[in-house]
Structures are given as C-alpha cells and as structure tokens.
Amino acid sequence: MKAKTDSTEDGILMAGLSEDDLERVKGLIADCRIVRFDCGHGISLRLSERFL
C-alpha cells in the first residue's frame, strides 16, 4: 500500500517511502503489487472501505 508522497517546502519527505524507495522495494520483492491511495499515512482510517 502506498500513500501519497508529500514533501515540505524544505524538501523533507512526509511519507514512509519516496518514489525511488518504492522502485527499490518492487525490485526486491517477487510478485510485488502496489496499491496507491490518494491520502496521507492514515490509509486505514481515511479510506477504510478501500483498505478493507
């Protein structure tokens, strides 16, 4: 699951993974499937129906 990748004006990453990090993860995990959510870190709270 990948939430929206945001950064502050100072360039501080406000997400668990950058898009570059995500590409590395996809290369390390066989049959990796990424599901993107248009929200912040609280995917299970903000988009609970899609999360389930």
N, CA, C and O atoms as a CHARMM CRD file, in Angstrom:
* protein
*
  208
    1    1 MET  N      0.85200  -1.15700   0.00000 PROA 1      0.00000
    2    1 MET  CA     0.00000   0.00000   0.00000 PROA 1      0.00000
    3    1 MET  C      0.90300   1.22700   0.00000 PROA 1      0.00000
    4    1 MET  O      1.87100   1.29800   0.75800 PROA 1      0.00000
    5    2 LYS  N      0.58300   2.17200  -0.84100 PROA 2      0.00000
    6    2 LYS  CA     1.40000   3.38800  -0.94200 PROA 2      0.00000
    7    2 LYS  C      0.50200   4.60500  -0.83600 PROA 2      0.00000
    8    2 LYS  O     -0.37200   4.82600  -1.67400 PROA 2      0.00000
    9    3 ALA  N      0.72700   5.38400   0.19900 PROA 3      0.00000
   10    3 ALA  CA     0.02100   6.65100   0.35900 PROA 3      0.00000
   11    3 ALA  C      0.69600   7.70600  -0.51300 PROA 3      0.00000
   12    3 ALA  O      1.75600   7.47200  -1.09400 PROA 3      0.00000
   13    4 LYS  N      0.06900   8.84900  -0.58700 PROA 4      0.00000
   14    4 LYS  CA     0.60700   9.95300  -1.36900 PROA 4      0.00000
   15    4 LYS  C      1.97200  10.36800  -0.82100 PROA 4      0.00000
   16    4 LYS  O      2.16800  10.42200   0.39300 PROA 4      0.00000
   17    5 THR  N      2.90500  10.65900  -1.71200 PROA 5      0.00000
   18    5 THR  CA     4.23500  11.10300  -1.31300 PROA 5      0.00000
   19    5 THR  C      4.25500  12.62300  -1.31000 PROA 5      0.00000
   20    5 THR  O      4.17500  13.25600  -2.36300 PROA 5      0.00000
   21    6 ASP  N      4.36000  13.19600  -0.13800 PROA 6      0.00000
   22    6 ASP  CA     4.42500  14.65300   0.00600 PROA 6      0.00000
   23    6 ASP  C      5.75400  15.04500   0.62600 PROA 6      0.00000
   24    6 ASP  O      6.35900  14.28200   1.37800 PROA 6      0.00000
   25    7 SER  N      6.19300  16.24900   0.29600 PROA 7      0.00000
   26    7 SER  CA     7.39700  16.83000   0.89900 PROA 7      0.00000
   27    7 SER  C      7.08100  18.25100   1.33700 PROA 7      0.00000
   28    7 SER  O      6.22400  18.91600   0.75500 PROA 7      0.00000
   29    8 THR  N      7.77900  18.70600   2.36300 PROA 8      0.00000
   30    8 THR  CA     7.61400  20.09000   2.80200 PROA 8      0.00000
   31    8 THR  C      8.34800  21.00800   1.82800 PROA 8      0.00000
   32    8 THR  O      9.07500  20.54100   0.95200 PROA 8      0.00000
   33    9 GLU  N      8.15600  22.29000   1.98500 PROA 9      0.00000
   34    9 GLU  CA     8.85300  23.26200   1.13800 PROA 9      0.00000
   35    9 GLU  C     10.37000  23.13900   1.29200 PROA 9      0.00000
   36    9 GLU  O     11.12200  23.48900   0.38200 PROA 9      0.00000
   37   10 ASP  N     10.81300  22.63900   2.44600 PROA 10     0.00000
   38   10 ASP  CA    12.24600  22.45300   2.70700 PROA 10     0.00000
   39   10 ASP  C     12.77200  21.13500   2.14400 PROA 10     0.00000
   40   10 ASP  O     13.95800  20.83200   2.27900 PROA 10     0.00000
   41   11 GLY  N     11.89400  20.34900   1.51100 PROA 11     0.00000
   42   11 GLY  CA    12.31200  19.08200   0.92100 PROA 11     0.00000
   43   11 GLY  C     12.28600  17.89700   1.86700 PROA 11     0.00000
   44   11 GLY  O     12.83600  16.84200   1.55200 PROA 11     0.00000
   45   12 ILE  N     11.65300  18.05500   3.02600 PROA 12     0.00000
   46   12 ILE  CA    11.56700  16.95400   3.98200 PROA 12     0.00000
   47   12 ILE  C     10.44000  16.01700   3.55200 PROA 12     0.00000
   48   12 ILE  O      9.30400  16.44500   3.35200 PROA 12     0.00000
   49   13 LEU  N     10.76900  14.73800   3.41300 PROA 13     0.00000
   50   13 LEU  CA     9.80300  13.73500   2.99500 PROA 13     0.00000
   51   13 LEU  C      8.77000  13.52000   4.08700 PROA 13     0.00000
   52   13 LEU  O      9.12300  13.24100   5.23300 PROA 13     0.00000
   53   14 MET  N      7.49700  13.64700   3.73900 PROA 14     0.00000
   54   14 MET  CA     6.39800  13.44800   4.68600 PROA 14     0.00000
   55   14 MET  C      5.64800  12.16500   4.31700 PROA 14     0.00000
   56   14 MET  O      4.42100  12.15300   4.21400 PROA 14     0.00000
   57   15 ALA  N      6.39800  11.10800   4.12500 PROA 15     0.00000
   58   15 ALA  CA     5.83500   9.81400   3.74400 PROA 15     0.00000
   59   15 ALA  C      6.80300   8.72900   4.20000 PROA 15     0.00000
   60   15 ALA  O      7.94900   9.01400   4.54700 PROA 15     0.00000
   61   16 GLY  N      6.33800   7.49600   4.19700 PROA 16     0.00000
   62   16 GLY  CA     7.18600   6.38700   4.59500 PROA 16     0.00000
   63   16 GLY  C      8.24300   6.06100   3.55500 PROA 16     0.00000
   64   16 GLY  O      9.36300   5.67700   3.89400 PROA 16     0.00000
   65   17 LEU  N      7.88400   6.21500   2.29200 PROA 17     0.00000
   66   17 LEU  CA     8.79500   5.87900   1.19500 PROA 17     0.00000
   67   17 LEU  C      8.73100   6.95400   0.11900 PROA 17     0.00000
   68   17 LEU  O      7.66400   7.49400  -0.17300 PROA 17     0.00000
   69   18 SER  N      9.86600   7.25300  -0.45500 PROA 18     0.00000
   70   18 SER  CA     9.86700   8.10400  -1.64200 PROA 18     0.00000
   71   18 SER  C      9.53300   7.22900  -2.84300 PROA 18     0.00000
   72   18 SER  O      9.48200   6.00500  -2.71700 PROA 18     0.00000
   73   19 GLU  N      9.30900   7.82300  -3.98100 PROA 19     0.00000
   74   19 GLU  CA     9.04500   7.03900  -5.19400 PROA 19     0.00000
   75   19 GLU  C     10.27500   6.20900  -5.56700 PROA 19     0.00000
   76   19 GLU  O     10.13000   5.09100  -6.06200 PROA 19     0.00000
   77   20 ASP  N     11.47900   6.73400  -5.34100 PROA 20     0.00000
   78   20 ASP  CA    12.70300   5.96800  -5.59500 PROA 20     0.00000
   79   20 ASP  C     12.79000   4.76100  -4.66800 PROA 20     0.00000
   80   20 ASP  O     13.15600   3.66700  -5.09900 PROA 20     0.00000
   81   21 ASP  N     12.45300   4.96100  -3.39200 PROA 21     0.00000
   82   21 ASP  CA    12.44000   3.84300  -2.44000 PROA 21     0.00000
   83   21 ASP  C     11.45800   2.76600  -2.88400 PROA 21     0.00000
   84   21 ASP  O     11.74800   1.57200  -2.80100 PROA 21     0.00000
   85   22 LEU  N     10.30700   3.19600  -3.35200 PROA 22     0.00000
   86   22 LEU  CA     9.27600   2.25100  -3.79700 PROA 22     0.00000
   87   22 LEU  C      9.78800   1.40600  -4.96200 PROA 22     0.00000
   88   22 LEU  O      9.52200   0.20600  -5.02000 PROA 22     0.00000
   89   23 GLU  N     10.50900   2.01500  -5.87700 PROA 23     0.00000
   90   23 GLU  CA    11.06400   1.26500  -7.00600 PROA 23     0.00000
   91   23 GLU  C     12.05900   0.21200  -6.51600 PROA 23     0.00000
   92   23 GLU  O     12.10200  -0.89700  -7.05000 PROA 23     0.00000
   93   24 ARG  N     12.86100   0.55600  -5.50000 PROA 24     0.00000
   94   24 ARG  CA    13.80500  -0.41600  -4.93100 PROA 24     0.00000
   95   24 ARG  C     13.05500  -1.58100  -4.29000 PROA 24     0.00000
   96   24 ARG  O     13.43100  -2.73900  -4.47100 PROA 24     0.00000
   97   25 VAL  N     12.00100  -1.27700  -3.54500 PROA 25     0.00000
   98   25 VAL  CA    11.19700  -2.32200  -2.90600 PROA 25     0.00000
   99   25 VAL  C     10.61200  -3.25700  -3.95500 PROA 25     0.00000
  100   25 VAL  O     10.66700  -4.47800  -3.80400 PROA 25     0.00000
  101   26 LYS  N     10.05200  -2.68700  -5.01600 PROA 26     0.00000
  102   26 LYS  CA     9.46400  -3.51100  -6.07700 PROA 26     0.00000
  103   26 LYS  C     10.49800  -4.43900  -6.69800 PROA 26     0.00000
  104   26 LYS  O     10.15900  -5.54900  -7.10700 PROA 26     0.00000
  105   27 GLY  N     11.74800  -4.00600  -6.77600 PROA 27     0.00000
  106   27 GLY  CA    12.79700  -4.83800  -7.33200 PROA 27     0.00000
  107   27 GLY  C     13.27200  -5.94300  -6.40100 PROA 27     0.00000
  108   27 GLY  O     13.89400  -6.90800  -6.84700 PROA 27     0.00000
  109   28 LEU  N     12.98100  -5.80800  -5.10600 PROA 28     0.00000
  110   28 LEU  CA    13.43800  -6.78100  -4.12200 PROA 28     0.00000
  111   28 LEU  C     12.39300  -7.83400  -3.75300 PROA 28     0.00000
  112   28 LEU  O     12.73500  -8.89800  -3.23600 PROA 28     0.00000
  113   29 ILE  N     11.13400  -7.54000  -4.01800 PROA 29     0.00000
  114   29 ILE  CA    10.05600  -8.45600  -3.63200 PROA 29     0.00000
  115   29 ILE  C      9.42700  -9.03600  -4.89400 PROA 29     0.00000
  116   29 ILE  O      8.87000  -8.31100  -5.71900 PROA 29     0.00000
  117   30 ALA  N      9.52700 -10.35000  -5.02700 PROA 30     0.00000
  118   30 ALA  CA     8.93200 -11.01800  -6.19300 PROA 30     0.00000
  119   30 ALA  C      7.41100 -10.86300  -6.16400 PROA 30     0.00000
  120   30 ALA  O      6.79400 -10.93300  -5.10100 PROA 30     0.00000
  121   31 ASP  N      6.82300 -10.65600  -7.31600 PROA 31     0.00000
  122   31 ASP  CA     5.36400 -10.53600  -7.44900 PROA 31     0.00000
  123   31 ASP  C      4.78200  -9.43000  -6.56700 PROA 31     0.00000
  124   31 ASP  O      3.67700  -9.56000  -6.04000 PROA 31     0.00000
  125   32 CYS  N      5.52400  -8.36300  -6.41500 PROA 32     0.00000
  126   32 CYS  CA     5.07500  -7.23400  -5.60200 PROA 32     0.00000
  127   32 CYS  C      3.99500  -6.46100  -6.36000 PROA 32     0.00000
  128   32 CYS  O      4.16700  -6.14700  -7.53800 PROA 32     0.00000
  129   33 ARG  N      2.91000  -6.16200  -5.70400 PROA 33     0.00000
  130   33 ARG  CA     1.83200  -5.36800  -6.29400 PROA 33     0.00000
  131   33 ARG  C      1.62300  -4.13600  -5.42200 PROA 33     0.00000
  132   33 ARG  O      1.43000  -4.24700  -4.21100 PROA 33     0.00000
  133   34 ILE  N      1.66400  -2.97700  -6.03800 PROA 34     0.00000
  134   34 ILE  CA     1.49900  -1.71400  -5.32000 PROA 34     0.00000
  135   34 ILE  C      0.06900  -1.22000  -5.51500 PROA 34     0.00000
  136   34 ILE  O     -0.42200  -1.13200  -6.64000 PROA 34     0.00000
  137   35 VAL  N     -0.58400  -0.90200  -4.41200 PROA 35     0.00000
  138   35 VAL  CA    -1.91400  -0.28800  -4.45600 PROA 35     0.00000
  139   35 VAL  C     -1.74300   1.11500  -3.90800 PROA 35     0.00000
  140   35 VAL  O     -1.34300   1.29600  -2.75800 PROA 35     0.00000
  141   36 ARG  N     -2.04700   2.10700  -4.73200 PROA 36     0.00000
  142   36 ARG  CA    -1.86900   3.50900  -4.35200 PROA 36     0.00000
  143   36 ARG  C     -3.16100   4.08100  -3.77500 PROA 36     0.00000
  144   36 ARG  O     -4.26100   3.78600  -4.24200 PROA 36     0.00000
  145   37 PHE  N     -2.99300   4.90300  -2.75000 PROA 37     0.00000
  146   37 PHE  CA    -4.11000   5.57800  -2.10100 PROA 37     0.00000
  147   37 PHE  C     -3.84300   7.07800  -2.13800 PROA 37     0.00000
  148   37 PHE  O     -2.73800   7.52200  -1.82600 PROA 37     0.00000
  149   38 ASP  N     -4.84500   7.85700  -2.51700 PROA 38     0.00000
  150   38 ASP  CA    -4.70700   9.30500  -2.59100 PROA 38     0.00000
  151   38 ASP  C     -5.04800   9.91400  -1.23600 PROA 38     0.00000
  152   38 ASP  O     -6.06800  10.58400  -1.07000 PROA 38     0.00000
  153   39 CYS  N     -4.16600   9.66200  -0.27400 PROA 39     0.00000
  154   39 CYS  CA    -4.34400  10.20300   1.06800 PROA 39     0.00000
  155   39 CYS  C     -3.00100  10.14900   1.77200 PROA 39     0.00000
  156   39 CYS  O     -2.00900   9.69400   1.20200 PROA 39     0.00000
  157   40 GLY  N     -2.97400  10.60500   2.98700 PROA 40     0.00000
  158   40 GLY  CA    -1.76000  10.55300   3.77900 PROA 40     0.00000
  159   40 GLY  C     -1.56600   9.18500   4.41400 PROA 40     0.00000
  160   40 GLY  O     -2.13200   8.19000   3.96000 PROA 40     0.00000
  161   41 HSD  N     -0.76400   9.14600   5.46300 PROA 41     0.00000
  162   41 HSD  CA    -0.34800   7.89600   6.08800 PROA 41     0.00000
  163   41 HSD  C     -1.51400   7.08500   6.66800 PROA 41     0.00000
  164   41 HSD  O     -1.42600   5.85800   6.72200 PROA 41     0.00000
  165   42 GLY  N     -2.58500   7.72100   7.09600 PROA 42     0.00000
  166   42 GLY  CA    -3.69700   7.02800   7.75100 PROA 42     0.00000
  167   42 GLY  C     -4.66200   6.37000   6.77600 PROA 42     0.00000
  168   42 GLY  O     -5.86400   6.63500   6.81500 PROA 42     0.00000
  169   43 ILE  N     -4.14700   5.51700   5.90700 PROA 43     0.00000
  170   43 ILE  CA    -4.96900   4.86900   4.87700 PROA 43     0.00000
  171   43 ILE  C     -6.14500   4.13200   5.50200 PROA 43     0.00000
  172   43 ILE  O     -7.27700   4.26900   5.03700 PROA 43     0.00000
  173   44 SER  N     -5.89200   3.35200   6.55200 PROA 44     0.00000
  174   44 SER  CA    -6.94900   2.53500   7.14400 PROA 44     0.00000
  175   44 SER  C     -8.05800   3.37100   7.77400 PROA 44     0.00000
  176   44 SER  O     -9.19200   2.90700   7.88700 PROA 44     0.00000
  177   45 LEU  N     -7.74600   4.58500   8.17900 PROA 45     0.00000
  178   45 LEU  CA    -8.75700   5.45900   8.77900 PROA 45     0.00000
  179   45 LEU  C     -9.49100   6.30100   7.73900 PROA 45     0.00000
  180   45 LEU  O    -10.71500   6.42700   7.77800 PROA 45     0.00000
  181   46 ARG  N     -8.73600   6.87000   6.81700 PROA 46     0.00000
  182   46 ARG  CA    -9.32400   7.79900   5.85000 PROA 46     0.00000
  183   46 ARG  C    -10.07400   7.10600   4.71800 PROA 46     0.00000
  184   46 ARG  O    -11.09200   7.61000   4.24300 PROA 46     0.00000
  185   47 LEU  N     -9.57400   5.96100   4.29200 PROA 47     0.00000
  186   47 LEU  CA   -10.19300   5.24600   3.17400 PROA 47     0.00000
  187   47 LEU  C    -10.45600   3.80000   3.58700 PROA 47     0.00000
  188   47 LEU  O     -9.99000   2.86300   2.93900 PROA 47     0.00000
  189   48 SER  N    -11.20600   3.63300   4.67000 PROA 48     0.00000
  190   48 SER  CA   -11.36400   2.31100   5.27300 PROA 48     0.00000
  191   48 SER  C    -12.00000   1.28900   4.32700 PROA 48     0.00000
  192   48 SER  O    -11.60800   0.12200   4.34400 PROA 48     0.00000
  193   49 GLU  N    -12.96100   1.69400   3.51100 PROA 49     0.00000
  194   49 GLU  CA   -13.59900   0.73600   2.60800 PROA 49     0.00000
  195   49 GLU  C    -12.60100   0.17900   1.59500 PROA 49     0.00000
  196   49 GLU  O    -12.56600  -1.02800   1.35700 PROA 49     0.00000
  197   50 ARG  N    -11.79500   1.04800   1.00400 PROA 50     0.00000
  198   50 ARG  CA   -10.77200   0.59000   0.05700 PROA 50     0.00000
  199   50 ARG  C     -9.69900  -0.22100   0.76600 PROA 50     0.00000
  200   50 ARG  O     -9.19600  -1.20200   0.21700 PROA 50     0.00000
  201   51 PHE  N     -9.34700   0.17800   1.97300 PROA 51     0.00000
  202   51 PHE  CA    -8.33000  -0.52900   2.75300 PROA 51     0.00000
  203   51 PHE  C     -8.75600  -1.97100   3.01000 PROA 51     0.00000
  204   51 PHE  O     -7.96500  -2.90100   2.85200 PROA 51     0.00000
  205   52 LEU  N    -10.00900  -2.14200   3.40600 PROA 52     0.00000
  206   52 LEU  CA   -10.50200  -3.49500   3.68200 PROA 52     0.00000
  207   52 LEU  C    -10.59300  -4.31500   2.43100 PROA 52     0.00000
  208   52 LEU  O    -10.99000  -5.47900   2.48300 PROA 52     0.00000
